[in-house]
Amino acid sequence: MALAKSEGYENLYLWTDSSCNHGYYAHHGFEKVVEFMPDEWKTDSNDYLTYIYRKSFL
């Protein structure tokens, strides 16, 4: 994050899935911008989600 900010990036995006500790991202200033289930990973239980988070440096 420090490198992205020092290089002048306005936003940092990361991809994760529903198996991660999402409290970490909120604690470090990330905002969840999208949540979806890719067709490639659909299961009978439909509980494996993908998330995109953003941290703004503005």
C-alpha positions in Angstrom: 0.0 0.0 0.0 2.8 2.4 0.8 4.5 1.8 -2.6 1.2 2.3 -4.5 0.6 5.5 -2.6 4.1 6.8 -3.1 3.9 6.1 -6.8 0.8 8.3 -7.1 -1.9 5.7 -7.4 -5.3 6.9 -6.4 -6.8 3.5 -5.7 -5.7 0.0 -4.8 -8.0 -2.9 -5.7 -7.8 -6.5 -4.4 -9.7 -9.6 -5.2 -10.7 -12.2 -2.6 -13.3 -14.9 -1.9 -15.7 -15.8 0.8 -13.1 -18.0 2.6 -11.1 -15.0 3.8 -11.2 -12.9 7.0 -13.1 -9.9 5.7 -12.7 -8.0 8.9 -9.1 -7.4 8.0 -10.0 -5.4 4.9 -12.5 -3.1 6.7 -10.0 -2.6 9.6 -7.3 -1.5 7.1 -9.6 1.0 5.3 -10.8 -1.1 2.3 -14.3 -0.7 1.0 -16.2 -3.7 -0.6 -17.2 -2.4 -4.1 -18.7 -5.6 -5.6 -19.7 -9.1 -4.6 -20.6 -11.8 -7.1 -20.5 -15.6 -7.9 -18.5 -16.5 -11.0 -20.2 -19.1 -13.1 -16.9 -21.1 -13.2 -17.1 -21.7 -9.4 -20.8 -22.3 -8.8 -21.6 -25.2 -6.5 -24.7 -26.8 -5.4 -24.6 -24.8 -2.2 -23.8 -21.5 -4.0 -21.8 -20.2 -1.1 -18.5 -19.4 -2.7 -18.5 -15.7 -3.5 -15.9 -13.4 -5.0 -15.4 -9.9 -3.6 -13.5 -6.8 -4.9 -12.3 -4.3 -2.4 -10.9 -0.8 -2.9 -8.6 1.4 -0.8 -8.6 5.0 -1.9 -5.6 7.2 -1.4 -7.4 10.4 -2.2 
